[in-house]
Amino acid sequence: MRYFKLSTLLFILLAAACNVKNTMPASETKIDESALKKIAATSYNNEAWKDVIQYYKQLTEKFPNDAESWYRIGNAYTQLNQTRFALGAYQKALAIDSSNNKILHNMGVVQLQESTRTFLDLKKQTQPNDPLHIRAQLVINAIANLFYKEFEIEMEN
């Protein structure tokens, strides 16, 4: 269903662009900002993460100081498990809007995911009797417990 809406919107915009192309110079046939924002938002709502990145990057080329676009790019990269790119997008968003709590929260979650991966690698590379192996397991358990408690709190509300 979500891809149907996105496909329909894209078809309408492309059809409109074809009609415009016949009456306007090629340099003026680009999708306008309003349509691009709608396509980007529809992609986001439909969880079409690769499209989200593509369309919001186009928006950041036009509006580099739009924290919400960078935030959504970060969220899309997070969903694609590309946490390093997500962190970069969140950092750009924070540079624009340093008081945005959504950005800070999601960035913190992604940093914990990256830390967990690092400690999992450490655990794999050490022997069970190595103090670093034991410490890695303790950190992994603490992070897992933190996430569990976060979800537990959300479920209570």
Secondary structure by P-SEA (a helix, b strand, c coil): caaaaaaaaaaaaaaaaaaaaaccccccccccaaaaaaaaaaaaaacaaaaaaaaaaaaaaaccccaaaaaaaaaaaaaacaaaaaaaaaaaaaaaccccaaaaaaaaaaaaaaaaaaaaaaaaacccccaaaaaaaaaaaaaaaaaaaaaaaaaac
